Amino acid sequence: MNEFMDFAKSETAALKPTLWDKWFADVEKRVGHSLDGDQKKDGYSIDFLGDWFDEGLSSESAAARVKQALA
């Protein structure tokens, strides 16, 4: 029974937004559209955003970079 409860707790924890989820959602909100793009074509992509997140870039700065790429 304990093993089942541990499994249930891990599944529940997986449903909570991570720091990445919150950061990414904030960038999308600031930009005003989905950021699921192609880096070469659109100037932004989820992979590049992941790199920026890993580098510690703020969501505000990431949104500014995306907007600059769109200008």
C-alpha beads as a LAMMPS data file, in Angstrom:
LAMMPS data file: protein, C-alpha beads

71 atoms
70 bonds

1 atom types
1 bond types

-500.0 500.0 xlo xhi
-500.0 500.0 ylo yhi
-500.0 500.0 zlo zhi

Masses

1 110.0

Atoms # bond

1 1 1 0.000 0.000 0.000
2 1 1 2.812 2.412 0.819
3 1 1 4.308 1.889 -2.634
4 1 1 0.994 2.874 -4.217
5 1 1 0.769 6.044 -2.115
6 1 1 4.308 7.022 -3.090
7 1 1 3.377 6.542 -6.731
8 1 1 0.197 8.598 -6.296
9 1 1 2.156 11.406 -4.629
10 1 1 4.676 11.472 -7.465
11 1 1 1.910 11.666 -10.058
12 1 1 0.242 14.517 -8.188
13 1 1 3.531 16.409 -7.918
14 1 1 4.032 16.029 -11.671
15 1 1 0.818 17.983 -12.262
16 1 1 2.124 21.088 -10.499
17 1 1 3.708 23.671 -12.798
18 1 1 7.496 23.732 -12.624
19 1 1 9.617 26.887 -12.581
20 1 1 10.170 26.344 -16.310
21 1 1 6.407 26.106 -16.945
22 1 1 5.776 29.343 -15.064
23 1 1 8.700 31.148 -16.733
24 1 1 7.666 30.011 -20.223
25 1 1 4.024 30.984 -19.659
26 1 1 5.145 34.428 -18.492
27 1 1 7.291 34.924 -21.608
28 1 1 4.359 33.916 -23.836
29 1 1 2.082 36.298 -21.956
30 1 1 4.554 39.166 -22.390
31 1 1 5.001 38.433 -26.112
32 1 1 1.305 37.838 -26.692
33 1 1 1.433 34.611 -28.692
34 1 1 2.700 31.038 -28.752
35 1 1 6.464 30.667 -28.797
36 1 1 6.465 27.291 -30.503
37 1 1 8.448 28.578 -33.457
38 1 1 11.328 27.711 -35.726
39 1 1 14.504 29.556 -34.702
40 1 1 15.757 30.121 -38.258
41 1 1 12.366 31.103 -39.670
42 1 1 10.701 32.880 -36.734
43 1 1 13.631 34.065 -34.636
44 1 1 12.486 32.099 -31.573
45 1 1 11.926 28.507 -30.513
46 1 1 11.210 26.503 -27.404
47 1 1 14.742 25.078 -27.537
48 1 1 16.337 28.538 -27.499
49 1 1 13.982 29.643 -24.739
50 1 1 15.057 26.592 -22.759
51 1 1 18.674 27.682 -23.151
52 1 1 17.806 31.183 -21.953
53 1 1 15.961 29.738 -18.964
54 1 1 18.963 27.556 -18.117
55 1 1 21.227 30.625 -18.365
56 1 1 19.042 32.370 -15.790
57 1 1 17.584 34.974 -18.147
58 1 1 14.498 36.655 -16.713
59 1 1 11.181 36.152 -18.476
60 1 1 11.094 39.896 -19.122
61 1 1 14.492 39.801 -20.868
62 1 1 13.533 36.706 -22.851
63 1 1 10.354 38.410 -24.061
64 1 1 12.400 41.465 -25.072
65 1 1 14.748 39.239 -27.104
66 1 1 11.815 37.599 -28.870
67 1 1 10.239 40.975 -29.628
68 1 1 13.566 42.227 -30.960
69 1 1 13.804 39.186 -33.234
70 1 1 10.319 39.964 -34.562
71 1 1 11.102 43.628 -35.258

Bonds

1 1 1 2
2 1 2 3
3 1 3 4
4 1 4 5
5 1 5 6
6 1 6 7
7 1 7 8
8 1 8 9
9 1 9 10
10 1 10 11
11 1 11 12
12 1 12 13
13 1 13 14
14 1 14 15
15 1 15 16
16 1 16 17
17 1 17 18
18 1 18 19
19 1 19 20
20 1 20 21
21 1 21 22
22 1 22 23
23 1 23 24
24 1 24 25
25 1 25 26
26 1 26 27
27 1 27 28
28 1 28 29
29 1 29 30
30 1 30 31
31 1 31 32
32 1 32 33
33 1 33 34
34 1 34 35
35 1 35 36
36 1 36 37
37 1 37 38
38 1 38 39
39 1 39 40
40 1 40 41
41 1 41 42
42 1 42 43
43 1 43 44
44 1 44 45
45 1 45 46
46 1 46 47
47 1 47 48
48 1 48 49
49 1 49 50
50 1 50 51
51 1 51 52
52 1 52 53
53 1 53 54
54 1 54 55
55 1 55 56
56 1 56 57
57 1 57 58
58 1 58 59
59 1 59 60
60 1 60 61
61 1 61 62
62 1 62 63
63 1 63 64
64 1 64 65
65 1 65 66
66 1 66 67
67 1 67 68
68 1 68 69
69 1 69 70
70 1 70 71
